[in-house]
């Protein structure tokens, strides 16, 4: 069975299409997916090359390209999970004209096409975190483990407390929405930050390892915070047992993965050496990465956490360099889908002050942006015992909220906890922190030696 036939069959088995009883819808869904990928890849390359020309990280260009082709401008790549319908999609309009299909069929096709692109984006971020795990140094990451933990805890506590208190006392927001918005400020996008660090060649630096380690812990803390506030929004009370379960499972999963990895590494290399067909190294590696991602998801953690743990484990093998080279082409195919999709889901319409409903949201957003930036930048000064560390870079590296912040906003809106101004304010905060972080991180690492030295001396004193 060919890949295209596999996709057609899987789409045909989708209940949203099966209910129509029309087999001709399956190839149209495939056509929509292919056309969406053409748009995504064109956008990612044009955006990435443009960013490189103006000396900015390519990932920023991919995000901005996503904004252009997404809900904010061309409506070529839009998603049902963001509230879009088939009529909002330019690609669906094109397919409808070409195939002369009914509005009902278009809605079903759009739903399936949107889900497939979303799944490809999720695979992209899983592979990205697997690649980041491979590029990280477990020994160095262990050395900065306690520093990363402190940075993560400060990066969660400060913005959460400041954001919640500010919304309560300055804007007189209700308690539960204020807590939810404060929780959205705690997130850090490990995918975006780690990609920028890799592009800057700083992933294995002390700063890079602290940022990545803190972002991983931040992701775990974010999951716990999200579970708590979602429970609070739904029932009005916190499920203590669920919180304890999340903390325990995340700790056991990460520590267990790393400890068991010492025994797994020899078996992995032995298996790879015995296999004689193509993919003898990359296929077992992806089996392990996807299995770890599945296990993380199964115990209600993020799948990307499992993929990152798998990369850390395989980083210790003798095949690490060879494996890293084989992963890169696959990452080049799927990772851009993730970054363009993140940008495409952003609706810059919430920034329009001419819309009366946006004005209150813009004022609240200004407050949230200040808290979001300062609340993460101060984490750099929570690093102690390392006089030569670039504290500004550590703090800036924790700023982007990315897809994690959008998840908070989406869950808050779906539960009815957030009203439109507060939802708009969170989305604006996510947009600006995501787009500001890459150039700020580059600036932080390009600090002149004299300025860097004086800053370090000031921090020591």
C-alpha positions in Angstrom: 0.0 0.0 0.0 1.4 3.4 -1.0 1.6 6.3 1.5 -1.1 8.2 -0.4 -3.4 5.1 -0.3 -2.7 4.8 3.4 -3.8 8.4 4.0 -6.8 8.0 1.8 -7.9 4.9 3.7 -7.3 6.4 7.1 -9.3 9.5 6.1 -12.1 7.3 4.7 -12.3 5.5 8.1 -12.6 8.9 9.8 -16.2 9.0 11.3 -16.7 12.5 10.0 -16.3 11.3 6.4 -17.8 7.8 6.9 -21.1 9.4 7.8 -21.4 10.9 4.3 -21.0 7.6 2.5 -19.2 9.3 -0.3 -15.8 7.8 -1.1 -14.9 10.7 -3.3 -14.3 12.8 -0.3 -11.1 11.0 0.7 -8.9 12.0 -2.2 -10.2 15.6 -1.8 -9.0 15.6 1.8 -5.6 14.3 0.6 -5.6 17.1 -2.0 -6.3 19.6 0.7 -3.5 18.2 2.9 -1.0 18.3 0.0 -1.9 21.9 -0.9 -1.6 22.9 2.7 1.8 21.4 2.9 2.9 23.3 -0.2 1.8 26.5 1.4 3.5 25.6 4.7 6.8 24.7 3.2 6.9 27.7 0.8 6.0 30.0 3.8 8.6 28.4 6.1 11.4 28.7 3.5 10.6 32.3 2.5 10.2 33.4 6.1 13.3 31.6 7.2 15.5 33.0 4.4 14.2 36.5 5.0 15.0 36.2 8.7 18.5 35.0 7.9 19.0 38.0 5.6 18.2 40.5 8.3 20.3 38.5 10.8 17.4 37.0 12.9 16.8 33.4 13.8 15.0 31.5 11.0 12.4 30.2 13.5 11.1 33.7 13.9 10.6 33.9 10.1 8.7 30.6 10.2 6.4 31.9 12.9 5.8 35.2 11.1 5.2 33.3 7.8 2.6 31.3 9.7 0.9 34.5 10.7 0.8 35.6 7.1 -0.7 32.4 5.7 -2.9 31.8 8.7 -6.0 33.3 10.4 -4.5 36.9 10.4 -4.1 37.4 6.7 -4.4 34.9 3.8 -6.5 32.3 5.5 -4.6 29.5 3.6 -3.8 27.5 6.8 -6.6 27.7 9.4 -7.7 25.2 12.0 -11.0 24.1 13.4 -9.6 24.0 16.9 -9.1 27.8 16.6 -12.8 28.2 15.8 -12.4 28.4 12.0 -15.0 27.0 9.6 -14.6 25.8 6.1 -15.7 29.2 4.7 -12.7 30.8 6.4 -10.3 28.6 4.5 -9.0 29.8 1.1 -7.8 26.3 0.3 -11.3 24.9 0.9 -12.7 27.6 -1.4 -10.3 26.5 -4.1 -11.1 22.8 -3.7 -14.8 23.6 -3.7 -14.5 25.4 -7.1 -12.3 22.6 -8.6 -14.4 19.7 -7.4 -17.9 21.3 -7.3 -18.7 19.7 -3.8 -21.6 20.6 -1.5 -21.2 22.9 1.5 -21.8 19.9 3.8 -19.1 17.9 2.3 -16.7 20.9 2.4 -17.2 21.2 6.1 -16.4 17.5 6.7 -13.4 17.7 4.4 -12.1 20.8 6.2 -12.4 19.1 9.6 -10.4 16.1 8.5 -7.8 18.2 6.6 -7.3 20.4 9.6 -6.9 17.5 12.0 -4.3 15.9 9.7 -2.2 19.1 9.6 -2.5 19.4 13.4 -1.2 15.8 13.8 1.7 16.5 11.5 2.5 19.6 13.5 2.4 17.6 16.7 4.7 15.0 15.2 7.0 17.9 14.2 7.3 19.2 17.8 7.9 15.6 19.1 10.7 15.2 16.6 12.1 18.6 17.4 12.3 17.7 21.1 13.8 14.4 20.3 16.5 16.2 18.3 17.0 18.7 21.0 17.5 15.8 23.5 20.1 14.3 21.2 21.9 17.6 21.0 21.9 18.2 24.7 24.6 16.9 27.0 23.0 14.8 29.8 26.1 15.2 32.0 26.1 19.0 31.6 22.3 19.1 32.1 22.7 17.1 35.3 25.3 19.6 36.5 22.9 22.5 36.1 19.9 20.5 37.3 19.5 22.3 40.6 20.0 25.7 38.9 17.4 24.8 36.3 15.0 23.8 39.0 15.3 27.1 40.8 15.0 29.1 37.5 11.9 27.1 36.6 10.3 27.6 40.0 11.0 31.3 40.0 9.7 31.5 36.4 6.4 30.0 37.5 5.9 31.7 40.9 6.7 35.3 40.0 4.5 35.8 36.9 1.7 33.7 38.4 1.6 35.8 41.6 2.1 39.1 39.9 -0.4 38.4 37.1 -3.1 37.1 39.4 -2.7 39.9 41.9 -2.6 42.6 39.3 -5.8 41.3 37.6 -7.6 41.1 40.9 -6.6 44.5 42.4 -6.0 46.6 39.3 -8.6 45.3 36.9 -11.1 43.8 39.4 -11.3 40.6 37.5 -13.2 37.7 39.1 -11.0 35.3 41.1 -11.1 32.2 38.9 -10.4 34.0 35.5 -7.6 36.0 37.2 -6.0 32.7 38.4 -6.4 31.2 34.9 -4.8 34.2 33.3 -2.0 34.1 35.9 -1.4 30.4 35.1 -1.1 31.2 31.4 1.8 33.5 32.3 3.8 30.6 33.8 4.3 28.7 30.5 7.6 28.5 28.5 7.8 27.2 25.0 10.7 24.7 25.1 10.3 24.1 21.3 10.8 27.7 20.3 13.6 28.5 22.8 15.6 25.3 22.2 15.4 25.8 18.4 16.8 29.3 18.7 19.5 28.2 21.0 20.5 25.5 18.6 20.6 28.0 15.7 22.8 30.3 17.8 25.2 27.5 18.7 24.4 28.0 22.4 22.5 24.8 23.1 25.4 23.2 24.9 26.5 26.3 26.7 25.9 26.6 30.5 23.2 29.2 29.7 21.6 26.9 27.1 21.6 23.9 29.4 20.0 25.9 32.2 17.4 27.3 29.9 16.5 23.9 28.4 16.5 22.2 31.8 14.3 24.9 33.3 12.0 24.8 30.3 11.5 21.1 30.7 10.7 21.5 34.4 8.6 24.5 33.5 6.6 22.3 31.1 6.0 19.8 33.9 5.0 22.6 36.3 2.8 24.1 33.6 0.9 20.8 33.2 0.3 20.7 36.9 -0.8 24.3 37.1 -3.1 23.8 34.1 -4.6 20.7 35.7 -5.2 22.7 38.9 -6.8 25.7 37.3 -8.9 23.6 34.9 -10.2 21.6 37.9 -10.9 24.9 39.7 -12.7 26.4 36.7 -14.8 23.2 36.3 -15.7 22.3 39.9 -14.7 25.3 41.9 -12.3 23.2 43.9 -8.9 21.6 43.4 -8.3 17.9 43.1 -5.3 17.4 45.4 -4.9 13.8 44.5 -4.6 14.6 40.8 -2.0 17.3 41.5 0.1 14.8 43.6 -0.3 12.2 40.9 1.0 14.6 38.2 4.1 15.7 40.3 5.0 12.1 41.2 4.5 10.7 37.7 6.5 13.4 36.0 9.4 13.0 38.5 9.4 9.2 38.2 9.1 9.3 34.4 12.1 11.6 33.9 14.4 10.1 36.6 13.4 6.6 35.6 14.1 7.2 31.9 17.5 8.5 32.6 18.5 5.7 35.0 17.1 3.0 32.7 18.9 4.6 29.8 22.2 3.4 31.0 21.1 -0.2 30.6 19.2 0.5 27.4 22.1 2.1 25.5 24.1 -1.1 25.0 21.0 -3.0 23.8 20.1 -0.2 21.4 23.6 -0.2 19.8 23.6 -4.0 19.6 20.3 -4.0 17.8 21.3 -1.3 15.4 24.5 -3.2 14.6 22.7 -6.5 13.9 20.1 -4.9 11.5 21.2 -5.0 7.9 18.5 -3.2 6.0 18.0 0.6 5.4 17.0 2.5 8.5 18.9 0.1 10.8 19.7 3.1 13.2 17.0 5.7 12.6 14.0 3.3 12.8 14.8 1.8 16.2 15.6 5.3 17.4 12.1 6.5 16.4 10.5 3.4 17.8 12.0 4.3 21.1 11.2 8.1 20.8 7.6 7.5 19.9 7.2 4.8 22.6 8.5 7.2 25.2 6.2 10.0 23.9 3.3 7.5 24.1 4.2 6.5 27.7 4.4 10.2 28.7 1.0 10.9 27.1 -0.5 7.8 28.7 0.3 9.0 32.2 -1.2 12.5 31.3 2.1 14.3 30.7 3.1 16.0 27.5 4.3 13.7 24.7 7.2 16.1 24.0 8.5 15.3 27.4 8.9 11.7 26.5 10.5 12.5 23.2 13.0 14.8 25.0 13.8 12.1 27.5 14.4 9.6 24.7 16.8 12.0 23.0 18.7 12.5 26.3 19.0 8.7 26.7 20.3 8.1 23.2 22.7 11.0 23.5 24.8 8.8 25.7 25.3 6.1 23.0 28.3 5.7 20.6 25.9 6.2 17.7 24.8 9.7 18.8 26.6 11.7 16.1 25.5 9.3 13.3 21.9 9.3 14.6 21.9 13.1 14.9 22.8 13.4 11.2 20.0 11.0 10.2 17.4 12.8 12.3 18.1 16.2 10.8 16.5 15.6 7.4 13.3 14.2 9.0 13.2 17.2 11.3 13.6 19.5 8.3 10.4 18.0 6.9 8.1 18.0 9.9 9.4 20.8 12.3 8.5 23.7 9.9 4.9 22.4 10.0 4.8 22.9 13.7 6.2 26.5 13.7 4.1 27.7 10.8 1.0 26.1 12.4 1.8 28.0 15.7 1.9 31.3 13.7 -1.2 30.4 11.7 -3.3 29.9 14.8 -2.6 33.5 15.9 -5.3 36.0 15.0 -3.9 39.5 14.9 -7.4 40.8 14.7 -7.4 41.0 18.5 -4.9 43.9 18.2 -7.3 46.1 16.3 -8.1 49.0 18.7 -11.0 50.2 16.4 -13.0 47.2 17.5 -14.6 48.3 20.9 -14.4 44.8 22.3 -10.6 44.7 21.8 -9.8 47.9 23.7 -10.2 46.5 27.2 -8.3 43.5 26.1 -5.4 45.7 24.8 -5.1 47.5 28.2 -5.1 44.2 30.1 -2.7 42.8 27.5 -0.2 45.6 28.1 -0.1 44.7 31.8 0.2 41.0 31.1 3.1 41.6 28.6 5.0 43.6 31.2 4.5 40.8 33.8 5.3 38.1 31.3 8.6 39.6 30.3 9.8 40.8 33.7 8.5 37.7 35.4 10.8 35.5 33.3 13.8 37.9 32.9 14.3 38.0 36.7 14.8 34.2 36.6 18.3 34.8 35.3 19.2 36.4 38.6 18.1 33.4 40.5 21.1 31.5 39.2 23.8 31.5 41.9 27.3 30.1 42.3 28.2 30.8 38.6 29.9 34.2 38.4 30.4 34.1 34.6 26.9 33.1 33.6 25.0 35.3 31.2 22.0 35.9 33.4 20.2 38.1 30.9 20.3 35.3 28.3 18.9 32.8 30.8 16.0 35.2 31.7 15.3 36.0 28.0 15.4 32.4 27.1 12.4 31.7 29.4 10.2 34.4 27.8 8.4 32.8 24.8 5.0 31.2 25.7 4.4 29.9 22.1 2.0 27.0 21.7 1.9 26.3 25.5 0.3 29.7 26.1 -2.2 29.2 23.3 -3.2 25.9 24.9 -4.0 27.8 28.1 -6.0 30.4 26.2 -7.9 27.7 24.3 -8.8 25.7 27.3 -9.9 28.8 29.2 -12.1 29.9 26.3 -13.6 26.4 25.8 -14.5 26.1 29.5 -16.1 29.5 29.5 -13.7 30.7 32.2 -12.3 33.6 30.2 -14.4 36.4 28.7 -13.4 37.9 25.3 -11.2 40.8 26.6 -9.2 38.5 28.9 -8.9 35.8 26.2 -7.7 38.5 23.7 -5.2 39.8 26.3 -3.7 36.4 26.8 -3.4 35.8 23.0 -1.7 39.1 22.5 0.7 38.3 25.3 1.5 35.0 23.7 2.0 36.6 20.3 4.5 39.2 21.5 6.5 37.1 23.9 6.8 34.4 21.2 8.0 36.9 18.6 10.2 39.0 20.8 12.2 36.2 22.4 14.3 35.1 19.4 15.8 38.5 18.6 16.2 39.3 22.3 17.9 36.0 22.9 20.3 36.7 20.0 21.0 40.2 21.4 21.7 38.7 24.9 24.3 36.3 23.5 25.9 39.0 21.3 26.6 41.3 24.3 30.0 43.0 24.0 32.7 41.5 26.2 33.1 44.7 28.3 29.4 45.1 28.8 29.0 41.4 29.7 31.9 41.6 32.1 30.6 44.7 33.9 27.1 43.0 34.2 28.6 39.9 35.6 30.6 41.9 38.2 27.5 43.8 39.1 25.6 40.6 39.6 28.4 39.1 41.8 28.5 42.1 44.0 
